[in-house]
Amino acid sequence: MSTTSDSAAQRRGKAPAGERVADWADGRLGIYSLAKANMRKIFPDHWSFMLGEVCLYSFIVIILTGVYLTLFFHPSMSEVVYEGPYVPMQGVRMSEAFQSTLDISFEVRGGLLIRQIHHWAALVFLAGMFTHMMRVFFTGAFRKPREINWLFGFLLFFLGMLTGFTGYSLPDDLLSGTGLRFIEGVFLSIPVVGTYLSMFIFGGEFPGTDLIARLYPVHVLLLPGIMLGLLVAHLILVFYHKHTQYPGAGKTEKNVVGMPLLPVYMAKAGGFFFLVFGVIAVLSAVATINPIWTIGPYRPDQVSTGAQPDWYMGFAEGLVRVMPGWEITAWGHTLVLGVFIPIVLFPLVLFAIGLYPFIESWITGDKREHHILDRPRNAPTRTAFGVAWITAYFVMLIGGGNDLWATHFHLSINSITWFVRIGFFVGPVLAFIATKRICLGLQRRDKDKVLHGRETGIIKRLPHGEFIEVHEPLSQEQLHTLTQHDQPEPYEIGPEVDENGVKRKIKPSQRLRSKLSKGYYGGDNVIPKPTREEHHEITSGHGHH
């Protein structure tokens, strides 16, 4: 049998090399069945899904440029005297880390551009993550079965912040050294163990001699390795759970309407990668970022004027800057509350965001799978929470740059500080109330459109002299989009006593859940959808123009 097959193969001639390699791999890895199952996977064609792609492509750019920079960077704090081509720095004592960064900028071919691309790509990555997570939050894409994927995305954002901080600390310039001095103050504010932590991390009294050498493997190996693993897991879950999609005609919880992965989506993705890379490259070519040669090497007795962290650390910086300088002294120890409270509050706020899917699921009691996205207006409480958090973030961002606001707009720094202190508590509340009212107003508008149709702008005069505007009935697709959302009922505890008149034991957590659930779905938080009877009554001619 084998002889006959071999002779037939010889008569036909050998298969192309690529086909033979694919056959060999399929016999060992089963790639044909894997490709058949996934290469025609459908992806929704909506612009907001590109936010995640921006994060992915900027991360790829970060990895590629980072590998190039590692070939020339020397992570050492040993002192040298600079004799390189940048004349203003000649004869200045600096660390090897700072000198190698200058060499990358002025002597390595394309080094300055690669440095700029690396830094700009990091900023774009975190901005993309921030925007992508807000899109997921406002549309409810984090609900079952995607809670774990939300956690992966949150950890990617959090680790991206840490990676960015360790990255701009490596050049050992005056700006990064000021940031490290800030971190030392954070460690020292931790009760009991703060001093030991500082000495352990810095290798002695600040700034020590080992910090750059310790940050280097963390920045180039540990954090990127963890992030790469999270990214792969995130994409695997996206494939496994399938994409969410916006409500519309033909879209259900059991299908995905869009384009196949091959060839349509891959062609678009390839073009979009080069578009993202091109934008980052243009930014890097025309907008200077972190020009360390104008800042100088770090010295403990100097502080950089106008020292600002990258935007994603502005929230933490603002919390520390506007916090009153409270201190408590007891038993020979001083607790610096002015630093300790902000550094506790910052991660608590972040982790509350990470755990939000589980909190909302517990409050609402919703355990169903969701593949159709919410319109933000139909979840007013969640949308209001998101806008309130963004408001708090940007208020603290102003606090993190209070000195620049004061110098650029000729304002009192004390006035700015008090504005931020008050705004941190008042701003989110006002944003919450305003956003909720806007969402409810949009719900009323949708209800009116369903019942009365779309305004055409055509004015008609009735026989008795009344002027009315002619409304055009909505299409079935538009009616479906405006009425497809659910309106769950608030969680009710039930009667206080059972059928025998015995008082039921109600846990405090049940009472809390009931109150919070009414805050989500109570009478003042949702506009009832138009009923079929209301629509029929109006469209049948009673009160319809």
C-alpha positions, -999 to +999 in steps of 0.1 A: +000+000+000+028+024+009+047+015-023+017+025-044+012+058-025+049+067-028+049+060-066+017+081-070+033+109-051+064+107-073+043+108-105+025+140-092+058+155-082+068+169-048+045+194-030+057+230-026+082+235+003+057+256+023+030+230+020+054+202+031+064+223+062+027+229+070+020+192+066+049+183+089+037+208+116+001+196+113+012+160+119+027+172+152+007+202+163-026+199+146-024+234+131-049+227+103-078+221+127-067+250+149-066+273+119-099+261+106-115+269+140-100+303+145-089+319+112-124+327+102-134+340+136-156+371+133-146+405+148-171+434+151-163+463+128-166+493+152-140+521+157-140+518+195-125+483+194-094+499+178-085+513+212-073+479+224-053+476+192-036+509+199-024+494+232-012+462+216+007+479+188+023+505+210+034+477+234+051+460+204+069+492+196+080+495+232+095+460+232+113+465+199+128+499+207+136+487+243+157+458+229+177+482+208+183+505+237+196+477+260+225+472+236+240+506+245+228+514+281+251+508+311+231+505+343+258+516+367+259+545+392+298+545+392+310+581+387+328+591+355+338+624+339+321+631+306+343+637+276+317+631+249+306+652+219+280+673+239+302+703+248+281+718+276+285+686+296+322+680+290+341+678+323+310+672+344+310+643+368+281+619+363+271+583+366+277+557+338+240+554+334+237+591+326+268+591+303+255+561+283+221+578+279+240+609+265+260+585+242+227+569+230+213+604+223+244+619+205+267+591+193+245+560+185+231+562+150+194+568+154+197+565+191+179+597+200+150+589+178+147+554+193+148+569+228+120+593+219+099+565+202+103+543+233+092+570+257+063+583+235+051+547+229+050+542+266+028+573+270+005+562+241+003+527+256-010+539+289-033+565+274-047+538+252-051+515+282-069+543+301-093+550+272-098+513+264-107+505+300-132+534+301-149+521+269-151+487+285-164+502+318-191+525+303-205+498+280-205+471+306-181+448+286-166+437+319-197+416+330-198+379+330-179+360+316-152+387+312-145+397+348-111+379+347-102+397+315-110+430+331-086+421+359-059+412+333-064+446+317-063+464+350-031+446+360-016+456+326-024+492+333-011+491+368+021+473+358+025+497+328+026+526+353+053+508+373+073+500+342+070+536+330+083+549+364+112+525+365+120+534+329+123+571+332+143+566+365+171+547+347+189+577+330+198+590+365+192+626+355+181+653+379+144+649+370+143+612+376+164+616+407+138+640+421+111+614+414+132+588+432+136+611+462+098+614+462+095+576+463+121+575+492+098+599+511+069+575+505+088+545+519+100+565+549+064+575+557+054+538+562+052+531+599+077+508+616+092+492+584+096+524+563+133+530+571+142+494+566+125+493+532+143+524+521+177+511+531+170+477+515+157+491+481+183+519+477+212+498+491+220+523+519+214+560+524+197+577+495+206+577+466+229+547+473+250+530+447+229+501+436+195+514+427+199+518+389+215+483+386+185+470+405+158+489+385+174+477+352+164+440+353+130+449+368+124+473+339+137+452+310+129+417+322+106+412+352+078+437+345+077+433+307+077+395+311+047+396+334+029+421+311+036+399+281+021+369+299-010+390+309-013+403+273-012+367+258-038+356+284-059+386+277-060+378+239-067+341+245-097+350+266-109+375+239-108+346+214-124+322+238-153+344+249-158+360+215-161+398+211-188+419+226-209+440+202-231+470+202-269+465+200-283+465+165-302+445+138-293+409+137-271+411+168-279+387+196-262+372+227-253+341+207-237+356+175-211+381+164-217+404+134-186+416+116-157+407+095-136+374+095-101+374+110-086+363+077-083+380+053-102+412+061-094+418+098-057+409+095-053+432+065-069+460+085-048+452+116-016+452+096-023+486+082-034+500+115-002+488+132+019+509+107-005+538+112+000+537+150+038+532+146+039+562+121+020+585+145+044+576+173+074+581+151+061+615+139+055+625+176+090+614+184+106+633+155+089+667+162+082+667+199+112+664+223+105+644+255+129+640+285+159+660+271+183+649+299+211+670+285+193+702+295+185+688+329+219+675+340+229+645+361+213+639+395+228+654+426+212+650+460+216+687+468+197+699+438+160+697+428+148+701+392+127+732+386+092+724+375+097+687+381+067+668+368+060+630+365+045+615+334+007+621+333-003+587+346+015+594+379-001+628+383-029+615+404-006+602+431+016+633+429-014+655+433-026+637+463+007+642+481+010+679+470-024+690+483-025+669+514-020+690+546+013+683+563-002+664+592+021+645+616+015+624+647+044+619+672+041+592+698+065+571+718+095+587+700+081+579+665+067+603+639+039+592+616+039+615+585+002+614+576+007+640+549+024+614+528+011+581+543-026+588+537-022+596+499+000+566+493-026+544+509-055+561+491-040+558+456-038+520+454-071+517+472-088+537+445-070+517+418-079+483+433-116+494+437-116+499+400-101+465+395-127+448+416-157+468+403-171+440+381-175+418+411-190+446+432-216+455+406-225+418+401-231+414+438-252+446+441-274+439+411-275+401+415-269+398+377-252+364+370-261+361+333-237+361+305-236+394+285-223+397+249-244+427+239-230+460+252-249+486+272-255+521+259-240+542+287-273+562+290-291+530+299-268+524+329-269+559+344-255+550+379-225+531+364-219+559+339-221+585+366-195+566+387-171+565+358-174+602+350-170+610+388-138+590+389-124+607+358-132+640+373-114+632+405-084+620+384-081+652+364-086+674+395-057+656+411-037+660+379-041+697+383-028+693+419+002+673+406+012+703+384+001+731+408+035+749+404+032+750+366-004+762+368+007+789+391+037+801+370+020+798+336-013+815+346+000+838+373-021+823+400-014+818+437-002+783+444-021+783+477-053+791+458-047+763+434-040+739+463-073+748+480-092+746+447-079+710+443-086+701+479-122+712+476-126+700+440-115+665+450-146+661+471-170+684+454-161+678+417-169+641+416-202+646+434-213+673+409-201+652+380-220+622+393-253+642+396-249+660+363-240+628+344-269+609+359-294+636+349-280+637+314-283+599+311-319+601+323-327+630+299-313+609+270-335+580+281-365+602+280-355+614+246-352+578+233-386+570+248-401+600+230-385+590+197-399+555+200-434+567+207-436+598+185-409+591+158-381+613+146-384+650+142-383+659+105-381+697+108-413+700+087-439+723+102-476+716+093-506+737+099-538+718+109-573+729+096-581+746+129-549+767+128-526+747+151-490+743+139-473+710+145-440+694+136-443+663+115-426+632+130-413+603+109-417+568+124-385+550+132-374+519+113-376+485+130-338+485+134-339+519+152-367+507+174-348+476+183-317+496+192-336+520+215-357+493+233-335+461+234-319+469+268-331+452+300-346+469+330-338+447+360-357+451+392-339+462+424-329+435+449-356+432+476-350+417+511-385+405+514-409+407+544-394+412+578-414+382+592-421+348+577-455+332+572-456+322+608-451+357+621-415+349+632-390+377+626-366+367+599-328+370+605-316+395+579-279+400+575-264+436+574-249+427+540-284+420+527-297+454+538-266+471+523-271+452+490-308+462+489-300+499+494-272+499+468-294+479+443-321+506+447-294+531+439-288+513+406-323+504+396-346+524+419-375+545+406-354+577+401-326+559+383-343+544+353-369+557+329-394+530+321-392+518+285-423+525+263-447+496+263-462+479+233-496+493+243-483+529+244-467+526+211-498+510+195-520+537+209-500+566+195-491+551+162-528+541+156-537+577+153-545+588+189-523+618+196-499+611+167-491+638+142 
